[in-house]
Amino acid sequence: MTLTLDLPPHTEQAYRAEASARGVPVEVVVREVLLAHEPSFGAAEMPPEEWVRRFRAWTRSHAGDNLPVLSDEAISRESIYGDRGL
């Protein structure tokens, strides 16, 4: 597949510098980056070990988000369903 990307000048410059330093075409560097961050659309076809590895990497990527922890009350059935009686 051939794509045309409109990158900010500083990003293009960084890719070109990396390619030059490695002695490869810039397309090789960009392709490697894209494949390294490939979305896992085919999770059902992925080996379980790879799925676990990617899932753990994804959870670690949120470690610095400093999100609040919900209390037991906040996640209780009564709190979630309230007066609906479900």
Backbone as XML, in Angstrom:
<?xml version="1.0"?>
<chain id="A" units="angstrom">
  <residue number="1" name="MET">
    <atom name="N" x="0.852" y="-1.174" z="0.000"/>
    <atom name="CA" x="0.000" y="0.000" z="0.000"/>
    <atom name="C" x="0.894" y="1.232" z="0.000"/>
  </residue>
  <residue number="2" name="THR">
    <atom name="N" x="0.487" y="2.214" z="-0.749"/>
    <atom name="CA" x="1.200" y="3.487" z="-0.793"/>
    <atom name="C" x="0.328" y="4.551" z="-0.155"/>
  </residue>
  <residue number="3" name="LEU">
    <atom name="N" x="0.918" y="5.312" z="0.783"/>
    <atom name="CA" x="0.212" y="6.402" z="1.454"/>
    <atom name="C" x="0.995" y="7.682" z="1.270"/>
  </residue>
  <residue number="4" name="THR">
    <atom name="N" x="0.277" y="8.779" z="1.260"/>
    <atom name="CA" x="0.910" y="10.089" z="1.274"/>
    <atom name="C" x="0.575" y="10.719" z="2.614"/>
  </residue>
  <residue number="5" name="LEU">
    <atom name="N" x="1.597" y="11.085" z="3.374"/>
    <atom name="CA" x="1.396" y="11.663" z="4.700"/>
    <atom name="C" x="1.778" y="13.133" z="4.700"/>
  </residue>
  <residue number="6" name="ASP">
    <atom name="N" x="0.965" y="13.932" z="5.350"/>
    <atom name="CA" x="1.256" y="15.349" z="5.513"/>
    <atom name="C" x="1.738" y="15.532" z="6.954"/>
  </residue>
  <residue number="7" name="LEU">
    <atom name="N" x="3.047" y="15.538" z="7.149"/>
    <atom name="CA" x="3.634" y="15.633" z="8.485"/>
    <atom name="C" x="4.114" y="17.052" z="8.761"/>
  </residue>
  <residue number="8" name="PRO">
    <atom name="N" x="4.107" y="17.433" z="10.036"/>
    <atom name="CA" x="4.707" y="18.726" z="10.368"/>
    <atom name="C" x="6.186" y="18.714" z="9.973"/>
  </residue>
  <residue number="9" name="PRO">
    <atom name="N" x="6.719" y="19.858" z="9.578"/>
    <atom name="CA" x="8.113" y="19.913" z="9.115"/>
    <atom name="C" x="9.112" y="19.323" z="10.105"/>
  </residue>
  <residue number="10" name="HIS">
    <atom name="N" x="8.927" y="19.576" z="11.411"/>
    <atom name="CA" x="9.894" y="19.055" z="12.389"/>
    <atom name="C" x="9.827" y="17.535" z="12.485"/>
  </residue>
  <residue number="11" name="THR">
    <atom name="N" x="8.651" y="16.953" z="12.271"/>
    <atom name="CA" x="8.503" y="15.498" z="12.316"/>
    <atom name="C" x="9.161" y="14.874" z="11.094"/>
  </residue>
  <residue number="12" name="GLU">
    <atom name="N" x="8.906" y="15.453" z="9.937"/>
    <atom name="CA" x="9.542" y="14.952" z="8.714"/>
    <atom name="C" x="11.059" y="15.042" z="8.836"/>
  </residue>
  <residue number="13" name="GLN">
    <atom name="N" x="11.535" y="16.148" z="9.362"/>
    <atom name="CA" x="12.972" y="16.344" z="9.530"/>
    <atom name="C" x="13.568" y="15.280" z="10.454"/>
  </residue>
  <residue number="14" name="ALA">
    <atom name="N" x="12.856" y="14.940" z="11.522"/>
    <atom name="CA" x="13.332" y="13.927" z="12.456"/>
    <atom name="C" x="13.412" y="12.551" z="11.792"/>
  </residue>
  <residue number="15" name="TYR">
    <atom name="N" x="12.388" y="12.204" z="11.005"/>
    <atom name="CA" x="12.407" y="10.922" z="10.294"/>
    <atom name="C" x="13.536" y="10.876" z="9.270"/>
  </residue>
  <residue number="16" name="ARG">
    <atom name="N" x="13.722" y="11.979" z="8.555"/>
    <atom name="CA" x="14.788" y="12.016" z="7.552"/>
    <atom name="C" x="16.169" y="11.915" z="8.212"/>
  </residue>
  <residue number="17" name="ALA">
    <atom name="N" x="16.338" y="12.553" z="9.353"/>
    <atom name="CA" x="17.617" y="12.486" z="10.066"/>
    <atom name="C" x="17.894" y="11.053" z="10.547"/>
  </residue>
  <residue number="18" name="GLU">
    <atom name="N" x="16.866" y="10.403" z="11.064"/>
    <atom name="CA" x="17.018" y="9.017" z="11.521"/>
    <atom name="C" x="17.377" y="8.107" z="10.353"/>
  </residue>
  <residue number="19" name="ALA">
    <atom name="N" x="16.698" y="8.290" z="9.229"/>
    <atom name="CA" x="16.975" y="7.477" z="8.052"/>
    <atom name="C" x="18.400" y="7.704" z="7.551"/>
  </residue>
  <residue number="20" name="SER">
    <atom name="N" x="18.807" y="8.954" z="7.528"/>
    <atom name="CA" x="20.157" y="9.284" z="7.073"/>
    <atom name="C" x="21.214" y="8.669" z="7.990"/>
  </residue>
  <residue number="21" name="ALA">
    <atom name="N" x="20.977" y="8.756" z="9.286"/>
    <atom name="CA" x="21.930" y="8.204" z="10.254"/>
    <atom name="C" x="22.056" y="6.687" z="10.103"/>
  </residue>
  <residue number="22" name="ARG">
    <atom name="N" x="20.965" y="6.043" z="9.730"/>
    <atom name="CA" x="20.978" y="4.586" z="9.579"/>
    <atom name="C" x="21.327" y="4.136" z="8.169"/>
  </residue>
  <residue number="23" name="GLY">
    <atom name="N" x="21.356" y="5.095" z="7.237"/>
    <atom name="CA" x="21.688" y="4.757" z="5.853"/>
    <atom name="C" x="20.589" y="4.001" z="5.132"/>
  </residue>
  <residue number="24" name="VAL">
    <atom name="N" x="19.338" y="4.307" z="5.484"/>
    <atom name="CA" x="18.197" y="3.654" z="4.840"/>
    <atom name="C" x="17.248" y="4.730" z="4.312"/>
  </residue>
  <residue number="25" name="PRO">
    <atom name="N" x="16.372" y="4.380" z="3.388"/>
    <atom name="CA" x="15.380" y="5.357" z="2.916"/>
    <atom name="C" x="14.422" y="5.738" z="4.054"/>
  </residue>
  <residue number="26" name="VAL">
    <atom name="N" x="13.916" y="6.954" z="3.991"/>
    <atom name="CA" x="13.010" y="7.439" z="5.036"/>
    <atom name="C" x="11.768" y="6.555" z="5.124"/>
  </residue>
  <residue number="27" name="GLU">
    <atom name="N" x="11.350" y="5.980" z="4.006"/>
    <atom name="CA" x="10.180" y="5.108" z="3.989"/>
    <atom name="C" x="10.366" y="3.904" z="4.918"/>
  </residue>
  <residue number="28" name="VAL">
    <atom name="N" x="11.584" y="3.411" z="5.013"/>
    <atom name="CA" x="11.877" y="2.258" z="5.877"/>
    <atom name="C" x="11.650" y="2.631" z="7.338"/>
  </residue>
  <residue number="29" name="VAL">
    <atom name="N" x="12.118" y="3.792" z="7.729"/>
    <atom name="CA" x="11.965" y="4.238" z="9.125"/>
    <atom name="C" x="10.491" y="4.448" z="9.456"/>
  </residue>
  <residue number="30" name="VAL">
    <atom name="N" x="9.763" y="5.131" z="8.587"/>
    <atom name="CA" x="8.342" y="5.393" z="8.829"/>
    <atom name="C" x="7.567" y="4.080" z="8.878"/>
  </residue>
  <residue number="31" name="ARG">
    <atom name="N" x="7.869" y="3.160" z="7.984"/>
    <atom name="CA" x="7.184" y="1.860" z="7.970"/>
    <atom name="C" x="7.418" y="1.113" z="9.279"/>
  </residue>
  <residue number="32" name="GLU">
    <atom name="N" x="8.659" y="1.120" z="9.771"/>
    <atom name="CA" x="8.971" y="0.442" z="11.032"/>
    <atom name="C" x="8.162" y="1.032" z="12.183"/>
  </residue>
  <residue number="33" name="VAL">
    <atom name="N" x="8.062" y="2.357" z="12.219"/>
    <atom name="CA" x="7.300" y="3.019" z="13.282"/>
    <atom name="C" x="5.829" y="2.639" z="13.192"/>
  </residue>
  <residue number="34" name="LEU">
    <atom name="N" x="5.270" y="2.674" z="11.988"/>
    <atom name="CA" x="3.862" y="2.333" z="11.819"/>
    <atom name="C" x="3.584" y="0.879" z="12.202"/>
  </residue>
  <residue number="35" name="LEU">
    <atom name="N" x="4.445" y="-0.026" z="11.793"/>
    <atom name="CA" x="4.237" y="-1.435" z="12.128"/>
    <atom name="C" x="4.410" y="-1.702" z="13.621"/>
  </residue>
  <residue number="36" name="ALA">
    <atom name="N" x="5.280" y="-0.954" z="14.269"/>
    <atom name="CA" x="5.473" y="-1.129" z="15.710"/>
    <atom name="C" x="4.247" y="-0.677" z="16.498"/>
  </residue>
  <residue number="37" name="HIS">
    <atom name="N" x="3.462" y="0.218" z="15.921"/>
    <atom name="CA" x="2.263" y="0.732" z="16.580"/>
    <atom name="C" x="0.993" y="0.274" z="15.876"/>
  </residue>
  <residue number="38" name="GLU">
    <atom name="N" x="1.092" y="-0.872" z="15.233"/>
    <atom name="CA" x="-0.033" y="-1.408" z="14.471"/>
    <atom name="C" x="-1.223" y="-1.702" z="15.378"/>
  </residue>
  <residue number="39" name="PRO">
    <atom name="N" x="-2.412" y="-1.238" z="15.000"/>
    <atom name="CA" x="-3.590" y="-1.537" z="15.810"/>
    <atom name="C" x="-3.882" y="-3.037" z="15.786"/>
  </residue>
  <residue number="40" name="SER">
    <atom name="N" x="-4.454" y="-3.534" z="16.853"/>
    <atom name="CA" x="-4.705" y="-4.971" z="16.959"/>
    <atom name="C" x="-6.140" y="-5.295" z="16.559"/>
  </residue>
  <residue number="41" name="PHE">
    <atom name="N" x="-6.489" y="-5.004" z="15.309"/>
    <atom name="CA" x="-7.835" y="-5.302" z="14.822"/>
    <atom name="C" x="-8.089" y="-6.799" z="14.810"/>
  </residue>
  <residue number="42" name="GLY">
    <atom name="N" x="-7.059" y="-7.596" z="14.582"/>
    <atom name="CA" x="-7.219" y="-9.042" z="14.501"/>
    <atom name="C" x="-6.927" y="-9.729" z="15.815"/>
  </residue>
  <residue number="43" name="ALA">
    <atom name="N" x="-7.405" y="-9.196" z="16.931"/>
    <atom name="CA" x="-7.114" y="-9.759" z="18.243"/>
    <atom name="C" x="-7.546" y="-11.216" z="18.339"/>
  </residue>
  <residue number="44" name="ALA">
    <atom name="N" x="-8.621" y="-11.594" z="17.644"/>
    <atom name="CA" x="-9.093" y="-12.973" z="17.708"/>
    <atom name="C" x="-8.090" y="-13.925" z="17.065"/>
  </residue>
  <residue number="45" name="GLU">
    <atom name="N" x="-7.318" y="-13.438" z="16.109"/>
    <atom name="CA" x="-6.334" y="-14.267" z="15.422"/>
    <atom name="C" x="-4.960" y="-14.195" z="16.074"/>
  </residue>
  <residue number="46" name="MET">
    <atom name="N" x="-4.801" y="-13.344" z="17.055"/>
    <atom name="CA" x="-3.526" y="-13.127" z="17.711"/>
    <atom name="C" x="-3.262" y="-14.237" z="18.730"/>
  </residue>
  <residue number="47" name="PRO">
    <atom name="N" x="-2.036" y="-14.722" z="18.814"/>
    <atom name="CA" x="-1.727" y="-15.712" z="19.852"/>
    <atom name="C" x="-2.001" y="-15.120" z="21.235"/>
  </residue>
  <residue number="48" name="PRO">
    <atom name="N" x="-2.488" y="-15.914" z="22.175"/>
    <atom name="CA" x="-2.833" y="-15.394" z="23.505"/>
    <atom name="C" x="-1.679" y="-14.660" z="24.189"/>
  </residue>
  <residue number="49" name="GLU">
    <atom name="N" x="-0.466" y="-15.156" z="24.022"/>
    <atom name="CA" x="0.692" y="-14.516" z="24.668"/>
    <atom name="C" x="0.892" y="-13.097" z="24.143"/>
  </residue>
  <residue number="50" name="GLU">
    <atom name="N" x="0.699" y="-12.917" z="22.828"/>
    <atom name="CA" x="0.852" y="-11.592" z="22.226"/>
    <atom name="C" x="-0.267" y="-10.668" z="22.685"/>
  </residue>
  <residue number="51" name="TRP">
    <atom name="N" x="-1.495" y="-11.199" z="22.779"/>
    <atom name="CA" x="-2.612" y="-10.401" z="23.243"/>
    <atom name="C" x="-2.350" y="-9.916" z="24.656"/>
  </residue>
  <residue number="52" name="VAL">
    <atom name="N" x="-1.885" y="-10.790" z="25.535"/>
    <atom name="CA" x="-1.585" y="-10.429" z="26.928"/>
    <atom name="C" x="-0.473" y="-9.388" z="26.966"/>
  </residue>
  <residue number="53" name="ARG">
    <atom name="N" x="0.565" y="-9.580" z="26.142"/>
    <atom name="CA" x="1.675" y="-8.624" z="26.119"/>
    <atom name="C" x="1.185" y="-7.236" z="25.711"/>
  </residue>
  <residue number="54" name="ARG">
    <atom name="N" x="0.372" y="-7.183" z="24.666"/>
    <atom name="CA" x="-0.142" y="-5.887" z="24.207"/>
    <atom name="C" x="-1.097" y="-5.272" z="25.215"/>
  </residue>
  <residue number="55" name="PHE">
    <atom name="N" x="-1.926" y="-6.097" z="25.844"/>
    <atom name="CA" x="-2.865" y="-5.583" z="26.849"/>
    <atom name="C" x="-2.109" y="-4.995" z="28.036"/>
  </residue>
  <residue number="56" name="ARG">
    <atom name="N" x="-1.097" y="-5.701" z="28.511"/>
    <atom name="CA" x="-0.302" y="-5.195" z="29.637"/>
    <atom name="C" x="0.429" y="-3.910" z="29.257"/>
  </residue>
  <residue number="57" name="ALA">
    <atom name="N" x="0.934" y="-3.835" z="28.040"/>
    <atom name="CA" x="1.602" y="-2.608" z="27.583"/>
    <atom name="C" x="0.604" y="-1.454" z="27.560"/>
  </residue>
  <residue number="58" name="TRP">
    <atom name="N" x="-0.623" y="-1.746" z="27.117"/>
    <atom name="CA" x="-1.662" y="-0.714" z="27.083"/>
    <atom name="C" x="-2.010" y="-0.247" z="28.491"/>
  </residue>
  <residue number="59" name="THR">
    <atom name="N" x="-2.162" y="-1.186" z="29.428"/>
    <atom name="CA" x="-2.498" y="-0.771" z="30.796"/>
    <atom name="C" x="-1.358" y="0.037" z="31.411"/>
  </residue>
  <residue number="60" name="ARG">
    <atom name="N" x="-0.118" y="-0.351" z="31.143"/>
    <atom name="CA" x="1.024" y="0.406" z="31.674"/>
    <atom name="C" x="1.077" y="1.811" z="31.084"/>
  </residue>
  <residue number="61" name="SER">
    <atom name="N" x="0.580" y="1.976" z="29.860"/>
    <atom name="CA" x="0.613" y="3.289" z="29.230"/>
    <atom name="C" x="-0.310" y="4.281" z="29.943"/>
  </residue>
  <residue number="62" name="HIS">
    <atom name="N" x="-1.187" y="3.794" z="30.810"/>
    <atom name="CA" x="-2.100" y="4.656" z="31.554"/>
    <atom name="C" x="-1.677" y="4.838" z="33.005"/>
  </residue>
  <residue number="63" name="ALA">
    <atom name="N" x="-0.515" y="4.327" z="33.375"/>
    <atom name="CA" x="-0.066" y="4.361" z="34.770"/>
    <atom name="C" x="0.084" y="5.785" z="35.300"/>
  </residue>
  <residue number="64" name="GLY">
    <atom name="N" x="0.480" y="6.711" z="34.471"/>
    <atom name="CA" x="0.707" y="8.083" z="34.917"/>
    <atom name="C" x="-0.512" y="8.978" z="34.856"/>
  </residue>
  <residue number="65" name="ASP">
    <atom name="N" x="-1.672" y="8.413" z="34.553"/>
    <atom name="CA" x="-2.870" y="9.236" z="34.406"/>
    <atom name="C" x="-3.405" y="9.754" z="35.738"/>
  </residue>
  <residue number="66" name="ASN">
    <atom name="N" x="-3.003" y="9.123" z="36.841"/>
    <atom name="CA" x="-3.392" y="9.565" z="38.180"/>
    <atom name="C" x="-4.913" y="9.699" z="38.316"/>
  </residue>
  <residue number="67" name="LEU">
    <atom name="N" x="-5.618" y="8.656" z="37.926"/>
    <atom name="CA" x="-7.077" y="8.661" z="37.988"/>
    <atom name="C" x="-7.550" y="8.268" z="39.383"/>
  </residue>
  <residue number="68" name="PRO">
    <atom name="N" x="-8.687" y="8.816" z="39.833"/>
    <atom name="CA" x="-9.175" y="8.466" z="41.163"/>
    <atom name="C" x="-9.703" y="7.028" z="41.187"/>
  </residue>
  <residue number="69" name="VAL">
    <atom name="N" x="-9.581" y="6.409" z="42.336"/>
    <atom name="CA" x="-10.106" y="5.060" z="42.527"/>
    <atom name="C" x="-11.520" y="5.201" z="43.066"/>
  </residue>
  <residue number="70" name="LEU">
    <atom name="N" x="-12.467" y="4.449" z="42.484"/>
    <atom name="CA" x="-13.849" y="4.508" z="42.950"/>
    <atom name="C" x="-13.998" y="3.739" z="44.254"/>
  </residue>
  <residue number="71" name="SER">
    <atom name="N" x="-14.847" y="4.252" z="45.130"/>
    <atom name="CA" x="-15.097" y="3.597" z="46.413"/>
    <atom name="C" x="-15.982" y="2.382" z="46.196"/>
  </residue>
  <residue number="72" name="ASP">
    <atom name="N" x="-16.050" y="1.511" z="47.204"/>
    <atom name="CA" x="-16.929" y="0.347" z="47.142"/>
    <atom name="C" x="-18.377" y="0.793" z="46.960"/>
  </residue>
  <residue number="73" name="GLU">
    <atom name="N" x="-18.749" y="1.882" z="47.614"/>
    <atom name="CA" x="-20.117" y="2.412" z="47.486"/>
    <atom name="C" x="-20.397" y="2.834" z="46.045"/>
  </residue>
  <residue number="74" name="ALA">
    <atom name="N" x="-19.436" y="3.491" z="45.417"/>
    <atom name="CA" x="-19.632" y="3.993" z="44.062"/>
    <atom name="C" x="-19.844" y="2.870" z="43.051"/>
  </residue>
  <residue number="75" name="ILE">
    <atom name="N" x="-19.265" y="1.698" z="43.311"/>
    <atom name="CA" x="-19.408" y="0.593" z="42.360"/>
    <atom name="C" x="-20.373" y="-0.484" z="42.856"/>
  </residue>
  <residue number="76" name="SER">
    <atom name="N" x="-21.131" y="-0.173" z="43.898"/>
    <atom name="CA" x="-22.089" y="-1.153" z="44.415"/>
    <atom name="C" x="-23.285" y="-1.262" z="43.477"/>
  </residue>
  <residue number="77" name="ARG">
    <atom name="N" x="-23.932" y="-2.389" z="43.495"/>
    <atom name="CA" x="-25.106" y="-2.619" z="42.648"/>
    <atom name="C" x="-26.183" y="-1.578" z="42.924"/>
  </residue>
  <residue number="78" name="GLU">
    <atom name="N" x="-26.396" y="-1.265" z="44.196"/>
    <atom name="CA" x="-27.425" y="-0.299" z="44.568"/>
    <atom name="C" x="-27.123" y="1.094" z="44.003"/>
  </residue>
  <residue number="79" name="SER">
    <atom name="N" x="-25.850" y="1.452" z="44.042"/>
    <atom name="CA" x="-25.451" y="2.759" z="43.529"/>
    <atom name="C" x="-25.618" y="2.820" z="42.013"/>
  </residue>
  <residue number="80" name="ILE">
    <atom name="N" x="-25.302" y="1.735" z="41.338"/>
    <atom name="CA" x="-25.368" y="1.716" z="39.877"/>
    <atom name="C" x="-26.810" y="1.685" z="39.389"/>
  </residue>
  <residue number="81" name="TYR">
    <atom name="N" x="-27.636" y="0.805" z="39.976"/>
    <atom name="CA" x="-28.995" y="0.628" z="39.484"/>
    <atom name="C" x="-30.025" y="1.458" z="40.234"/>
  </residue>
  <residue number="82" name="GLY">
    <atom name="N" x="-29.708" y="1.908" z="41.438"/>
    <atom name="CA" x="-30.607" y="2.769" z="42.211"/>
    <atom name="C" x="-32.000" y="2.194" z="42.373"/>
  </residue>
  <residue number="83" name="ASP">
    <atom name="N" x="-32.989" y="2.999" z="42.057"/>
    <atom name="CA" x="-34.396" y="2.639" z="42.255"/>
    <atom name="C" x="-34.959" y="1.789" z="41.120"/>
  </residue>
  <residue number="84" name="ARG">
    <atom name="N" x="-34.156" y="1.447" z="40.142"/>
    <atom name="CA" x="-34.674" y="0.690" z="39.017"/>
    <atom name="C" x="-34.947" y="-0.774" z="39.370"/>
  </residue>
  <residue number="85" name="GLY">
    <atom name="N" x="-34.409" y="-1.224" z="40.506"/>
    <atom name="CA" x="-34.675" y="-2.578" z="40.983"/>
    <atom name="C" x="-34.077" y="-3.684" z="40.155"/>
  </residue>
  <residue number="86" name="LEU">
    <atom name="N" x="-33.032" y="-3.413" z="39.449"/>
    <atom name="CA" x="-32.405" y="-4.450" z="38.627"/>
    <atom name="C" x="-31.383" y="-5.232" z="39.408"/>
  </residue>
</chain>
